[in-house]
Amino acid sequence: MSGWTRKDLLGLDELSADELRIILDTAKAFKGVGERSLKKVPALRGHTMVNFFVEPSTRTRTSFELAAMRLSADVVNISATASSLQKGESLKDTALNLEALRADIIVLRHSSAGASRFLAERLKASIINAGDGAHEHPTQGLLDIFTMIEKRGSLEGAEVAIIGDILFSRVARSNIYALNKLGAKVTLVGPSTLVPKAFEKLGVKVAHRIDDILETADVVNLLRIQHERQRKEYFPGIGEYIKLFGLTKARAERLKPGCLIMHPGPINRGVEIDSDVADGDQSVILEQVTNGLAVRMAVLYLCAGGVGLPS
Amino acid sequence: MSQEQLETLLVMDADAIRKAIRRIAHEIVERNTDLSRLVIAGIPTRGVEVAKRILDHIEQIEGVRPEFGVVDVAMHRDDLRRRGRLTAVVPTELPVDLDDRVIVLVDDVLFTGRSCRAALDAISSFGRPARVQYAVLVDRGHRELPIRADYVGKNVPTALEEKIRVRFENLDSVPDSVRVVRAVKS
């Protein structure tokens, strides 16, 4: 197994299967910390992490914040509205100022694809991509995969369906890259406007009816319909979407008994998924949130850890 | 141009290691009358292997096998930045209730004492054991903290720039051995 030598986590596309496994194994160890009476370890004592969120987010930001606190790092939060980006300062200048304040880790959420790479190439600090446009959201992909492996043991040969707004989804992209590397079989499901055939180039199947995958899927990962990114021409209407792609109670009953139901949140109850299904036995939606903390602790530990993990 | 070469000196062979671990097992049994309260917990990676072997010997001697544990210290080290290299973290495995337990913490080499300090921190984040004892295969000296071992397989005086290399057949595919390794200019 090769070691971990990266200072940044920008996406899962560039990681090897071994690197993915190092993160997942490390996350497994850190998950145990959350179950102790004292939920804090000194690993990143003296490190400063800046949560720099140019796009709004509650769960990812909070998850990174708690992860850093459990590792004993100091945390500062900056949101778009509170930063000088509002006053016209460029991303690079804001980041250089953060570095001048001796930030060791910058967690960046930005509306432009490649924003985190832009900073990673210019700053000494570790840059963790917490979502860049429609490009990647690596820690979400990792926590989805961590949850699947925890529940199933392995991903080799697993049928994973990702359903919904793939075109605009960084979560879908990070999932696809990592699932392919770990041996899962991915099917993307959604209207042809949101799941164009071009995605087949990534080595996945494309389906335009949720009914096609219900009986065969081992995992269904439902994506949120991103109202803020939709335009009329992509999207017929909520009613039609539910009819064609919503995981209703009737459809959920056709799933295999052990099939996992996942959702990165926030849920539009009654749109992508029926309320009863989201709260049902097969749903691991809240476990994903718990696992997100462990995965982010692992990523912070590995990226902040200096020269790297020897093989 | 001088080139560095490694000079190694064998200080324990497979037989010496087996005898030292067996003696430690006897001493643990002698000091701890109630084996049902005992947890033999190794520090990864090779401390875990020493702990397993101590357990095997205790089982042979007394016919009962105390509980096994793993105490991860990687995430409890506070010198990540100084060392500049990462250690893999692994899950800690300890009994849920530590209150009346006696933990024998096991490592292969005792050097600065910082791993032991980190292990004690890790244990205290799980609970409050009645007592913690410390067993090591090799004590090489050079403590940086006021820590000592209760059970020592062998004291090996070393120079600071030397290293101790412990190898176990089942982990490293070479015969069990403890060597002092030193770089010499040639």
Chai-1 contact restraints between the chains, C-beta under 6 A:
chainA,res_idxA,chainB,res_idxB,connection_type,confidence,min_distance_angstrom,max_distance_angstrom,comment,restraint_id
A,T26,B,V89,contact,1.0,0.0,6.0,A-B,restraint_1
A,K28,B,P91,contact,1.0,0.0,6.0,A-B,restraint_2
A,A29,B,V89,contact,1.0,0.0,6.0,A-B,restraint_3
A,A29,B,V90,contact,1.0,0.0,6.0,A-B,restraint_4
A,A29,B,P91,contact,1.0,0.0,6.0,A-B,restraint_5
A,G32,B,P91,contact,1.0,0.0,6.0,A-B,restraint_6
A,G32,B,T92,contact,1.0,0.0,6.0,A-B,restraint_7
A,R36,B,S125,contact,1.0,0.0,6.0,A-B,restraint_8
A,R36,B,F126,contact,1.0,0.0,6.0,A-B,restraint_9
A,L38,B,S125,contact,1.0,0.0,6.0,A-B,restraint_10
A,V41,B,M75,contact,1.0,0.0,6.0,A-B,restraint_11
A,V41,B,H76,contact,1.0,0.0,6.0,A-B,restraint_12
A,P42,B,H76,contact,1.0,0.0,6.0,A-B,restraint_13
A,P42,B,D78,contact,1.0,0.0,6.0,A-B,restraint_14
A,A43,B,M75,contact,1.0,0.0,6.0,A-B,restraint_15
A,R45,B,D78,contact,1.0,0.0,6.0,A-B,restraint_16
A,G305,B,L80,contact,1.0,0.0,6.0,A-B,restraint_17
A,G305,B,L86,contact,1.0,0.0,6.0,A-B,restraint_18
A,G306,B,G84,contact,1.0,0.0,6.0,A-B,restraint_19
A,G306,B,R85,contact,1.0,0.0,6.0,A-B,restraint_20
A,V307,B,G84,contact,1.0,0.0,6.0,A-B,restraint_21
A,V307,B,R85,contact,1.0,0.0,6.0,A-B,restraint_22
A,L309,B,L86,contact,1.0,0.0,6.0,A-B,restraint_23
A,L309,B,A88,contact,1.0,0.0,6.0,A-B,restraint_24
